Amino acid sequence: MSAEMMKRRLNAIDIRGRKGGQPVVSLTSYHAHTAAIIDRFVDFILVGDSLGMVMHGFESTLPVTLEMMILQGQAVMRGSRHALVVVDLPFASYEESPAAAFRSAARVMKETGCGAVKLEGGRHMAETIRFLVDRGIPVMGHVGLTPQSFNTLGGFKVQGRDTDSAAAVTADAVAVAESGAFAIVIEGVVEPLAREITKIVTVPTIGIGASADCDGQILVLEDMLGLSPRVPKFVRRFGSLAGHIEEAVGAYADEVRKRTFPAGDNVYKPK
């Protein structure tokens, strides 16, 4: 990465230009402090609607509201300086029409200051993506396993296992790219299909449970840190923070019960 890029925040054009080049690194974040920690390691931060499950304990992303996404988008923007920040449009905030999607996306960008939005869907969302891009809103697409549609997909199932399914996911990705999306998240598809789509489309593909041959990768931060109690099978845990937190909280609780906390220099003393 050039020194000039390191001095400014990355944008959608920078990410689009990484097609076939150095892999794009991404993680989710919903807080200012985690955004500040990961900012120098990643190219873009996704404020994902997965915050519904990670932060609020919902069973799916469907209950997440536009206001929730804006609030956490503002936090991530405050914590980051370098990475492009992409904010998910939540369920029912964009599907009705291109005009409805524009109102939601414009509000997100104006109120958070983020550099792009992400929406789920393939061919049926192509018109909406083009509508947004033509009006100055950078859009990241999302095809394959689309969590907001899990009810119609029959659950969180791997996509592209048979010929018809593979053809549908491929057509979705091509339509999203041709509509003007600057990158496409490919989630939960069989590895050969993700690799083939990456060869076909002209914009970077960002894999999650897809292929190492995608142009980049993304994971939910809490999943890869070992904080989430349930994670998809494809997630590799790079940390075990849940255990560290339990150990620290247990030590604190023991000291409180033994009346040894606060101790020593941690106590304010009268002069």
SETI-554925 format. One record per residue (C-alpha): residue number from 1; residue in one letter; chain; z, x, y. Coordinates in nm, 2 decimals. Layout:
NODE  seq  type  mol      pz      px      py
NODE  NUM     A    A       Z       X       Y
...
END
This chain:
NODE  seq  type  mol      pz      px      py
NODE    1     M    A    0.00    0.00    0.00
NODE    2     S    A   -0.10    0.14    0.34
NODE    3     A    A    0.16    0.24    0.60
NODE    4     E    A    0.02   -0.01    0.84
NODE    5     M    A    0.08   -0.30    0.59
NODE    6     M    A    0.44   -0.17    0.53
NODE    7     K    A    0.51   -0.22    0.90
NODE    8     R    A    0.41   -0.58    0.92
NODE    9     R    A    0.45   -0.89    0.71
NODE   10     L    A    0.18   -0.94    0.45
NODE   11     N    A   -0.05   -1.25    0.49
NODE   12     A    A   -0.27   -1.46    0.26
NODE   13     I    A   -0.57   -1.24    0.34
NODE   14     D    A   -0.39   -0.93    0.22
NODE   15     I    A   -0.30   -1.10   -0.11
NODE   16     R    A   -0.66   -1.23   -0.16
NODE   17     G    A   -0.78   -0.88   -0.11
NODE   18     R    A   -0.58   -0.76   -0.41
NODE   19     K    A   -0.83   -0.92   -0.66
NODE   20     G    A   -0.89   -0.66   -0.93
NODE   21     G    A   -0.67   -0.41   -0.76
NODE   22     Q    A   -0.31   -0.31   -0.76
NODE   23     P    A   -0.11   -0.59   -0.94
NODE   24     V    A    0.06   -0.84   -0.71
NODE   25     V    A    0.44   -0.85   -0.75
NODE   26     S    A    0.62   -1.17   -0.68
NODE   27     L    A    0.95   -1.34   -0.73
NODE   28     T    A    1.11   -1.67   -0.62
NODE   29     S    A    1.40   -1.68   -0.37
NODE   30     Y    A    1.59   -1.96   -0.20
NODE   31     H    A    1.84   -1.76    0.01
NODE   32     A    A    1.84   -1.52    0.29
NODE   33     H    A    2.05   -1.26    0.11
NODE   34     T    A    1.83   -1.25   -0.21
NODE   35     A    A    1.52   -1.25    0.00
NODE   36     A    A    1.65   -0.94    0.18
NODE   37     I    A    1.72   -0.76   -0.14
NODE   38     I    A    1.38   -0.83   -0.31
NODE   39     D    A    1.17   -0.80    0.01
NODE   40     R    A    1.08   -0.44   -0.02
NODE   41     F    A    0.98   -0.47   -0.38
NODE   42     V    A    0.75   -0.77   -0.38
NODE   43     D    A    0.42   -0.87   -0.21
NODE   44     F    A    0.50   -1.23   -0.17
NODE   45     I    A    0.82   -1.45   -0.21
NODE   46     L    A    0.78   -1.80   -0.34
NODE   47     V    A    1.03   -2.05   -0.22
NODE   48     G    A    0.97   -2.26   -0.53
NODE   49     D    A    1.06   -2.62   -0.60
NODE   50     S    A    1.24   -2.47   -0.90
NODE   51     L    A    1.53   -2.46   -0.66
NODE   52     G    A    1.60   -2.82   -0.78
NODE   53     M    A    1.70   -2.69   -1.12
NODE   54     V    A    1.83   -2.34   -1.01
NODE   55     M    A    2.04   -2.45   -0.71
NODE   56     H    A    2.11   -2.82   -0.77
NODE   57     G    A    2.12   -2.86   -1.15
NODE   58     F    A    1.84   -3.12   -1.17
NODE   59     E    A    1.66   -3.16   -1.50
NODE   60     S    A    1.32   -3.12   -1.33
NODE   61     T    A    1.16   -3.04   -1.00
NODE   62     L    A    1.08   -3.41   -0.92
NODE   63     P    A    1.39   -3.49   -0.71
NODE   64     V    A    1.32   -3.20   -0.47
NODE   65     T    A    1.25   -3.32   -0.11
NODE   66     L    A    1.04   -3.17    0.17
NODE   67     E    A    1.36   -3.13    0.37
NODE   68     M    A    1.51   -2.92    0.09
NODE   69     M    A    1.21   -2.69    0.08
NODE   70     I    A    1.21   -2.65    0.46
NODE   71     L    A    1.58   -2.56    0.47
NODE   72     Q    A    1.55   -2.29    0.20
NODE   73     G    A    1.22   -2.17    0.34
NODE   74     Q    A    1.39   -2.11    0.67
NODE   75     A    A    1.66   -1.91    0.49
NODE   76     V    A    1.41   -1.69    0.31
NODE   77     M    A    1.22   -1.62    0.63
NODE   78     R    A    1.54   -1.51    0.80
NODE   79     G    A    1.61   -1.27    0.51
NODE   80     S    A    1.27   -1.12    0.46
NODE   81     R    A    1.06   -0.89    0.69
NODE   82     H    A    0.77   -0.76    0.48
NODE   83     A    A    0.66   -1.00    0.20
NODE   84     L    A    0.44   -1.30    0.25
NODE   85     V    A    0.65   -1.62    0.22
NODE   86     V    A    0.49   -1.91    0.03
NODE   87     V    A    0.67   -2.25    0.02
NODE   88     D    A    0.60   -2.51   -0.25
NODE   89     L    A    0.51   -2.86   -0.15
NODE   90     P    A    0.74   -3.08   -0.35
NODE   91     F    A    0.64   -3.38   -0.57
NODE   92     A    A    0.51   -3.68   -0.37
NODE   93     S    A    0.47   -3.49   -0.05
NODE   94     Y    A    0.09   -3.42   -0.08
NODE   95     E    A   -0.07   -3.61   -0.37
NODE   96     E    A   -0.14   -3.93   -0.19
NODE   97     S    A   -0.42   -3.80    0.03
NODE   98     P    A   -0.55   -3.49    0.21
NODE   99     A    A   -0.41   -3.63    0.54
NODE  100     A    A   -0.06   -3.68    0.38
NODE  101     A    A   -0.08   -3.32    0.24
NODE  102     F    A   -0.17   -3.19    0.58
NODE  103     R    A    0.13   -3.35    0.75
NODE  104     S    A    0.37   -3.21    0.49
NODE  105     A    A    0.21   -2.86    0.49
NODE  106     A    A    0.20   -2.85    0.87
NODE  107     R    A    0.56   -2.94    0.90
NODE  108     V    A    0.66   -2.68    0.64
NODE  109     M    A    0.47   -2.40    0.82
NODE  110     K    A    0.59   -2.51    1.17
NODE  111     E    A    0.95   -2.55    1.08
NODE  112     T    A    0.99   -2.24    0.85
NODE  113     G    A    0.73   -2.00    0.99
NODE  114     C    A    0.61   -1.92    0.64
NODE  115     G    A    0.26   -1.78    0.58
NODE  116     A    A    0.13   -2.03    0.32
NODE  117     V    A    0.20   -2.33    0.10
NODE  118     K    A    0.16   -2.38   -0.27
NODE  119     L    A    0.06   -2.70   -0.44
NODE  120     E    A    0.00   -2.80   -0.81
NODE  121     G    A   -0.32   -2.94   -0.95
NODE  122     G    A   -0.68   -2.86   -1.04
NODE  123     R    A   -1.00   -3.05   -0.98
NODE  124     H    A   -0.83   -3.36   -0.85
NODE  125     M    A   -0.66   -3.15   -0.57
NODE  126     A    A   -0.98   -2.96   -0.47
NODE  127     E    A   -1.06   -3.19   -0.18
NODE  128     T    A   -0.70   -3.16   -0.05
NODE  129     I    A   -0.70   -2.78   -0.07
NODE  130     R    A   -1.03   -2.76    0.12
NODE  131     F    A   -0.90   -3.01    0.38
NODE  132     L    A   -0.59   -2.79    0.44
NODE  133     V    A   -0.78   -2.46    0.44
NODE  134     D    A   -1.03   -2.60    0.69
NODE  135     R    A   -0.75   -2.68    0.92
NODE  136     G    A   -0.58   -2.34    0.91
NODE  137     I    A   -0.33   -2.38    0.63
NODE  138     P    A   -0.35   -2.10    0.36
NODE  139     V    A   -0.31   -2.26    0.02
NODE  140     M    A   -0.20   -2.10   -0.31
NODE  141     G    A   -0.31   -2.31   -0.61
NODE  142     H    A   -0.12   -2.37   -0.94
NODE  143     V    A   -0.30   -2.47   -1.27
NODE  144     G    A   -0.21   -2.48   -1.64
NODE  145     L    A    0.14   -2.60   -1.70
NODE  146     T    A    0.22   -2.78   -1.37
NODE  147     P    A    0.60   -2.87   -1.38
NODE  148     Q    A    0.56   -3.16   -1.14
NODE  149     S    A    0.33   -3.33   -1.40
NODE  150     F    A    0.55   -3.27   -1.70
NODE  151     N    A    0.57   -3.64   -1.77
NODE  152     T    A    0.20   -3.68   -1.81
NODE  153     L    A    0.17   -3.35   -1.99
NODE  154     G    A    0.41   -3.46   -2.26
NODE  155     G    A    0.68   -3.21   -2.15
NODE  156     F    A    0.68   -2.84   -2.07
NODE  157     K    A    0.41   -2.75   -2.32
NODE  158     V    A    0.18   -2.45   -2.34
NODE  159     Q    A   -0.17   -2.54   -2.22
NODE  160     G    A   -0.51   -2.43   -2.34
NODE  161     R    A   -0.44   -2.42   -2.72
NODE  162     D    A   -0.76   -2.61   -2.81
NODE  163     T    A   -1.12   -2.60   -2.68
NODE  164     D    A   -1.09   -2.91   -2.47
NODE  165     S    A   -0.77   -2.81   -2.31
NODE  166     A    A   -0.89   -2.46   -2.24
NODE  167     A    A   -1.21   -2.59   -2.08
NODE  168     A    A   -1.01   -2.83   -1.86
NODE  169     V    A   -0.77   -2.55   -1.73
NODE  170     T    A   -1.07   -2.32   -1.67
NODE  171     A    A   -1.25   -2.60   -1.47
NODE  172     D    A   -0.93   -2.66   -1.27
NODE  173     A    A   -0.90   -2.29   -1.18
NODE  174     V    A   -1.26   -2.26   -1.08
NODE  175     A    A   -1.24   -2.58   -0.86
NODE  176     V    A   -0.92   -2.45   -0.69
NODE  177     A    A   -1.08   -2.11   -0.61
NODE  178     E    A   -1.40   -2.27   -0.48
NODE  179     S    A   -1.20   -2.50   -0.26
NODE  180     G    A   -1.06   -2.21   -0.07
NODE  181     A    A   -0.72   -2.12   -0.22
NODE  182     F    A   -0.64   -1.75   -0.16
NODE  183     A    A   -0.47   -1.71   -0.50
NODE  184     I    A   -0.39   -1.92   -0.81
NODE  185     V    A   -0.07   -1.93   -1.02
NODE  186     I    A   -0.15   -1.97   -1.39
NODE  187     E    A    0.15   -2.10   -1.57
NODE  188     G    A    0.22   -2.15   -1.94
NODE  189     V    A   -0.13   -2.10   -2.09
NODE  190     V    A   -0.24   -1.90   -2.39
NODE  191     E    A   -0.30   -1.53   -2.32
NODE  192     P    A   -0.67   -1.52   -2.39
NODE  193     L    A   -0.74   -1.81   -2.16
NODE  194     A    A   -0.55   -1.66   -1.87
NODE  195     R    A   -0.73   -1.33   -1.92
NODE  196     E    A   -1.07   -1.51   -1.92
NODE  197     I    A   -0.99   -1.72   -1.61
NODE  198     T    A   -0.89   -1.40   -1.43
NODE  199     K    A   -1.23   -1.26   -1.50
NODE  200     I    A   -1.41   -1.58   -1.39
NODE  201     V    A   -1.24   -1.67   -1.06
NODE  202     T    A   -1.29   -1.47   -0.74
NODE  203     V    A   -0.93   -1.49   -0.62
NODE  204     P    A   -0.62   -1.32   -0.76
NODE  205     T    A   -0.45   -1.50   -1.05
NODE  206     I    A   -0.07   -1.48   -1.06
NODE  207     G    A    0.06   -1.52   -1.41
NODE  208     I    A    0.39   -1.68   -1.53
NODE  209     G    A    0.40   -1.71   -1.91
NODE  210     A    A    0.03   -1.63   -1.91
NODE  211     S    A   -0.14   -1.28   -1.95
NODE  212     A    A   -0.05   -0.93   -1.84
NODE  213     D    A   -0.42   -0.91   -1.74
NODE  214     C    A   -0.36   -1.15   -1.45
NODE  215     D    A   -0.39   -1.00   -1.11
NODE  216     G    A   -0.02   -1.04   -1.06
NODE  217     Q    A    0.30   -1.18   -1.20
NODE  218     I    A    0.58   -1.41   -1.08
NODE  219     L    A    0.92   -1.51   -1.23
NODE  220     V    A    1.21   -1.72   -1.11
NODE  221     L    A    1.46   -1.47   -0.98
NODE  222     E    A    1.76   -1.63   -1.15
NODE  223     D    A    1.58   -1.64   -1.48
NODE  224     M    A    1.50   -1.27   -1.49
NODE  225     L    A    1.85   -1.17   -1.37
NODE  226     G    A    2.02   -1.36   -1.65
NODE  227     L    A    2.18   -1.62   -1.42
NODE  228     S    A    2.00   -1.93   -1.56
NODE  229     P    A    2.16   -2.09   -1.87
NODE  230     R    A    1.82   -2.20   -2.00
NODE  231     V    A    1.50   -2.01   -1.96
NODE  232     P    A    1.14   -2.04   -2.10
NODE  233     K    A    1.07   -1.83   -2.40
NODE  234     F    A    0.83   -1.60   -2.21
NODE  235     V    A    1.10   -1.48   -1.97
NODE  236     R    A    1.22   -1.13   -2.01
NODE  237     R    A    1.57   -1.08   -1.87
NODE  238     F    A    1.59   -0.77   -1.66
NODE  239     G    A    1.96   -0.82   -1.58
NODE  240     S    A    2.27   -1.00   -1.70
NODE  241     L    A    2.44   -1.11   -1.38
NODE  242     A    A    2.60   -1.41   -1.53
NODE  243     G    A    2.82   -1.18   -1.74
NODE  244     H    A    2.91   -0.96   -1.44
NODE  245     I    A    3.00   -1.27   -1.24
NODE  246     E    A    3.22   -1.40   -1.52
NODE  247     E    A    3.39   -1.06   -1.55
NODE  248     A    A    3.45   -1.03   -1.18
NODE  249     V    A    3.58   -1.39   -1.14
NODE  250     G    A    3.80   -1.35   -1.44
NODE  251     A    A    3.95   -1.03   -1.30
NODE  252     Y    A    4.01   -1.20   -0.97
NODE  253     A    A    4.18   -1.51   -1.13
NODE  254     D    A    4.41   -1.28   -1.34
NODE  255     E    A    4.53   -1.10   -1.02
NODE  256     V    A    4.59   -1.43   -0.84
NODE  257     R    A    4.79   -1.56   -1.13
NODE  258     K    A    4.99   -1.24   -1.15
NODE  259     R    A    5.05   -1.24   -0.77
NODE  260     T    A    4.89   -0.90   -0.74
NODE  261     F    A    4.61   -1.02   -0.51
NODE  262     P    A    4.57   -0.95   -0.22
NODE  263     A    A    4.72   -0.60   -0.26
NODE  264     G    A    4.76   -0.29   -0.06
NODE  265     D    A    4.51   -0.23    0.21
NODE  266     N    A    4.36   -0.57    0.17
NODE  267     V    A    4.66   -0.74    0.34
NODE  268     Y    A    4.69   -0.77    0.71
NODE  269     K    A    5.04   -0.63    0.81
NODE  270     P    A    5.23   -0.69    1.13
NODE  271     K    A    5.24   -0.40    1.38
END
